Amino acid sequence: MEQRPFGDHSYNQFLSEEKLMGSRCKGCGARYVPPRPLCIKCYGSDMEWVEMKGKGKLAAFTAITIAPPFMMAQGYDRKHPYCSGVVELEEGGRVDARIEGVDLAHPENIKVGTPMKMKFIHRQGAEKPETYLAFEPT
């Protein structure tokens, strides 16, 4: 695999290739998604790219009814909320993403601990197509 710098730009490039990539500390094994150039557990800087399987469990979530402008442009508002959450990945690390396939009319039925799998959402951006990470119940 080509060596890309650890950061948001590379992370987003991998998402556009439908790959969920994180960084792993060669010293202590800690994993980070999005990737970090430095380990916050052992302060090591010997990091490597790792591809994540995209499976995990819902660790936290919120149903959002007052959307920022870019989400309003996608059709989300008070009558059409969306869900954002944190997924604890099987390999380690946590990732923030949109949560799809849940009943937002009854958010009380969404449960922390629900098994999740990743999916990629493709939308036309202002200048080019954009890819977003999402998870849905398995």
Number of C-alpha atoms within 10 A of each C-alpha: 4 5 8 13 14 19 15 13 11 16 21 19 16 17 18 18 11 17 18 23 23 24 27 25 24 14 14 13 15 17 25 24 21 19 23 21 18 17 22 12 12 12 12 14 14 14 21 19 20 17 13 19 14 21 19 25 22 25 18 15 19 15 18 16 16 15 17 11 11 10 13 15 10 11 13 18 17 11 10 14 17 22 20 17 20 20 30 21 23 14 16 16 19 19 22 18 17 22 25 19 11 15 13 18 11 9 13 9 10 18 14 14 13 14 19 21 18 23 18 17 16 13 12 10 10 7 6 8 10 15 19 15 21 23 27 18 17 12
